[in-house]
């Protein structure tokens, strides 16, 4: 299962950093202008997408 999480653009960087600090890992930044794909230790993936880019 893949989950999409949407958030305001100004919160995305801090939330991605927090997820990685908590043990997550970056799976793909292929679409970095719109979203990143992260995974946890069990390889469950989440797309972190943002709205309202400057």
DSSP file (Angstrom, degrees, kcal/mol; ACC not computed):
  #  RESIDUE AA STRUCTURE BP1 BP2  ACC     N-H-->O    O-->H-N    N-H-->O    O-->H-N    TCO  KAPPA ALPHA  PHI   PSI    X-CA   Y-CA   Z-CA
    1    1 A X              0   0    0      0, 0.0    44,-0.7     0, 0.0     2,-0.5   0.000 360.0 360.0 360.0 140.4    0.0    0.0    0.0
    2    2 A X  E     -a   45   0A   0     42,-0.1     2,-0.4    44,-0.0    44,-0.2  -0.980 360.0-157.6-119.6 128.7    1.2    3.5   -0.8
    3    3 A X  E     -a   46   0A   0     42,-1.5    44,-3.1    -2,-0.5     2,-0.5  -0.857   5.0-148.1-106.6 138.6   -0.1    6.5    1.2
    4    4 A X  E     -a   47   0A   0     -2,-0.4     2,-0.5    42,-0.2    44,-0.2  -0.919  11.4-168.4-103.9 131.2   -0.1   10.1   -0.1
    5    5 A X  E     -a   48   0A   0     42,-3.1    44,-3.0    -2,-0.5     2,-0.4  -0.982   4.7-161.5-121.0 121.3    0.3   12.8    2.5
    6    6 A X  E     +a   49   0A   0     -2,-0.5     2,-0.3    42,-0.2    44,-0.2  -0.814  18.6 159.5-102.1 141.6   -0.4   16.4    1.4
    7    7 A X  E     -a   50   0A   0     42,-1.5    44,-2.1    -2,-0.4     5,-0.1  -0.973  47.0 -76.2-152.0 163.6    0.9   19.4    3.4
    8    8 A X  E >>  -a   51   0A   0     -2,-0.3     3,-2.0    42,-0.2     4,-0.9  -0.358  44.6-119.2 -61.7 144.0    1.6   23.1    2.9
    9    9 A X  H >> S+     0   0    0     42,-2.4     3,-0.7     1,-0.3     4,-0.6   0.848 111.3  60.0 -53.3 -39.3    4.8   23.7    1.0
   10   10 A X  H 34 S+     0   0    0      1,-0.2    -1,-0.3    41,-0.2     4,-0.2   0.589 108.5  44.2 -71.9  -8.7    6.4   25.6    4.0
   11   11 A X  H <> S+     0   0    0     -3,-2.0     4,-2.1     2,-0.1    -1,-0.2   0.582  91.8  84.0-104.1 -15.5    6.1   22.5    6.2
   12   12 A X  H <X S+     0   0    0     -4,-0.9     4,-2.7    -3,-0.7     5,-0.3   0.906  86.6  50.4 -61.3 -48.9    7.3   19.8    3.8
   13   13 A X  H  X S+     0   0    0     -4,-0.6     4,-2.3     1,-0.2    -1,-0.2   0.920 113.5  45.5 -59.3 -46.1   11.1   20.2    4.3
   14   14 A X  H  > S+     0   0    0     -4,-0.2     4,-2.2     1,-0.2    -1,-0.2   0.887 114.2  48.8 -65.7 -39.1   10.8   20.0    8.1
   15   15 A X  H  X S+     0   0    0     -4,-2.1     4,-2.2     2,-0.2    -2,-0.2   0.890 111.5  48.4 -70.1 -38.9    8.4   17.0    8.1
   16   16 A X  H  X S+     0   0    0     -4,-2.7     4,-2.3    -5,-0.2     5,-0.2   0.928 112.0  50.2 -64.9 -43.7   10.5   15.1    5.6
   17   17 A X  H  X S+     0   0    0     -4,-2.3     4,-2.5    -5,-0.3    -2,-0.2   0.897 110.7  49.7 -60.3 -40.9   13.6   15.8    7.7
   18   18 A X  H  X S+     0   0    0     -4,-2.2     4,-1.5     2,-0.2    -1,-0.2   0.895 109.5  51.1 -65.8 -39.9   11.8   14.6   10.9
   19   19 A X  H  <>S+     0   0    0     -4,-2.2     5,-2.4     2,-0.2    -2,-0.2   0.906 112.6  45.8 -64.0 -41.6   10.6   11.4    9.1
   20   20 A X  H ><5S+     0   0    0     -4,-2.3     3,-1.6     1,-0.2    -2,-0.2   0.900 110.7  53.0 -68.6 -40.4   14.2   10.6    8.0
   21   21 A X  H 3<5S+     0   0    0     -4,-2.5    -1,-0.2     1,-0.3    -2,-0.2   0.796 104.5  57.5 -63.3 -27.5   15.6   11.4   11.5
   22   22 A X  T 3<5S-     0   0    0     -4,-1.5    -1,-0.3    -5,-0.2    -2,-0.2   0.364 136.4 -81.7 -86.0   5.8   13.0    9.0   13.0
   23   23 A X  T < 5S+     0   0    0     -3,-1.6    -3,-0.2     1,-0.3    -2,-0.2   0.430  88.3 130.7 112.1   0.1   14.4    6.1   10.8
   24   24 A X      < -     0   0    0     -5,-2.4     2,-0.3    -6,-0.2    -1,-0.3  -0.261  40.8-148.2 -75.8 170.6   12.7    6.7    7.5
   25   25 A X  E     -B   39   0A   0     14,-2.2    14,-2.1    -2,-0.0     2,-0.5  -0.991  19.5-107.8-141.7 151.6   14.6    6.7    4.2
   26   26 A X  E     +B   38   0A   0     -2,-0.3    12,-0.2    12,-0.2     3,-0.1  -0.663  32.2 175.7 -77.1 124.4   14.3    8.5    0.9
   27   27 A X  E     -     0   0A   0     10,-3.1     2,-0.3    -2,-0.5    11,-0.2   0.830  66.3  -0.5 -94.7 -44.3   13.2    6.1   -1.8
   28   28 A X  E     +B   37   0A   0      9,-1.6     9,-2.4     1,-0.1    -1,-0.3  -0.987  37.3 176.8-152.8 137.1   12.8    8.5   -4.7
   29   29 A X    >   +     0   0    0     -2,-0.3     3,-1.8     7,-0.2     4,-0.1   0.026  51.7 120.4-119.8  23.0   13.2   12.1   -5.5
   30   30 A X  T 3  S+     0   0    0      1,-0.3     3,-0.2     2,-0.1     6,-0.1   0.800  84.9  35.2 -56.3 -31.8   12.3   11.7   -9.1
   31   31 A X  T >> S+     0   0    0      4,-0.3     4,-3.1     1,-0.1     3,-3.1  -0.167  76.6 144.4-114.0  37.1    9.4   14.1   -8.7
   32   32 A X  T <4  +     0   0    0     -3,-1.8    -1,-0.1     1,-0.3    -2,-0.1   0.657  62.6  67.4 -58.0 -18.4   11.0   16.4   -6.2
   33   33 A X  T 34 S+     0   0    0     -3,-0.2    -1,-0.3    -4,-0.1     3,-0.1   0.687 124.0  12.3 -73.7 -14.1    9.3   19.5   -7.7
   34   34 A X  T <4 S-     0   0    0     -3,-3.1    16,-1.5     1,-0.4     2,-0.3   0.630 130.6  -7.7-130.9 -34.3    6.0   18.0   -6.4
   35   35 A X  E  <  - C   0  49A   0     -4,-3.1    -1,-0.4    14,-0.2    -4,-0.3  -0.992  46.9-141.0-161.9 163.0    6.6   15.1   -4.0
   36   36 A X  E     - C   0  48A   0     12,-1.9    12,-3.0    -2,-0.3     2,-0.5  -0.927  19.5-134.1-123.5 151.4    9.1   12.7   -2.5
   37   37 A X  E     -BC  28  47A   0     -9,-2.4   -10,-3.1    -2,-0.3    -9,-1.6  -0.944  27.4-179.5-109.0 125.7    8.7    9.0   -1.7
   38   38 A X  E     -BC  26  46A   0      8,-3.0     8,-2.4    -2,-0.5     2,-0.3  -0.770   8.3-160.2-116.3 162.8    9.8    7.9    1.7
   39   39 A X  E     -BC  25  45A   0    -14,-2.1   -14,-2.2    -2,-0.3     6,-0.2  -0.982  10.3-135.8-141.0 154.2    9.8    4.4    3.4
   40   40 A X    >   -     0   0    0      4,-1.7     3,-2.0    -2,-0.3   -16,-0.1  -0.337  47.2 -82.1 -95.7-174.6   10.0    3.1    6.9
   41   41 A X  T 3  S+     0   0    0      1,-0.3   -17,-0.0     2,-0.1   -18,-0.0   0.724 131.4  52.8 -62.6 -22.4   12.1    0.2    8.2
   42   42 A X  T 3  S-     0   0    0      2,-0.1    -1,-0.3     0, 0.0     3,-0.1   0.246 119.2-110.1 -96.7  11.9    9.4   -2.3    7.0
   43   43 A X    <   +     0   0    0     -3,-2.0     2,-0.4     1,-0.3    -2,-0.1   0.677  64.4 153.2  65.5  21.7    9.5   -0.8    3.5
   44   44 A X        -     0   0    0    -42,-0.0    -4,-1.7     1,-0.0     2,-0.3  -0.701  35.2-143.5 -75.8 130.5    6.0    0.8    3.8
   45   45 A X  E     -aC   2  39A   0    -44,-0.7   -42,-1.5    -2,-0.4     2,-0.3  -0.688  21.7-176.3-104.7 151.9    6.0    3.8    1.4
   46   46 A X  E     -aC   3  38A   0     -8,-2.4    -8,-3.0    -2,-0.3     2,-0.6  -0.994  19.6-140.8-140.9 136.3    4.5    7.2    1.6
   47   47 A X  E     -aC   4  37A   0    -44,-3.1   -42,-3.1    -2,-0.3     2,-0.7  -0.882  15.3-156.1 -93.9 123.9    4.5   10.0   -0.9
   48   48 A X  E     +aC   5  36A   0    -12,-3.0   -12,-1.9    -2,-0.6     2,-0.3  -0.899  20.8 177.2-101.9 111.2    4.9   13.4    0.8
   49   49 A X  E     -aC   6  35A   0    -44,-3.0   -42,-1.5    -2,-0.7     2,-0.3  -0.804  13.4-148.0-116.1 155.4    3.4   16.0   -1.5
   50   50 A X  E     -a    7   0A   0    -16,-1.5     2,-0.3    -2,-0.3   -42,-0.2  -0.901   1.8-151.6-128.4 154.9    3.1   19.8   -1.0
   51   51 A X  E     +a    8   0A   0    -44,-2.1   -42,-2.4    -2,-0.3   -41,-0.2  -0.795  68.8  31.5-115.4 158.3    0.7   22.5   -2.0
   52   52 A X        -     0   0    0     -2,-0.3    -1,-0.2   -44,-0.2   -42,-0.1   0.875  67.6-170.5  68.5  42.3    1.2   26.2   -2.5
   53   53 A X              0   0    0     -3,-0.2    -1,-0.1     1,-0.2   -45,-0.0  -0.349 360.0 360.0 -62.6 146.4    4.7   26.4   -3.8
   54   54 A X              0   0    0    -45,-0.0    -1,-0.2    -2,-0.0    -2,-0.0   0.464 360.0 360.0 -70.4 360.0    6.1   29.9   -4.1
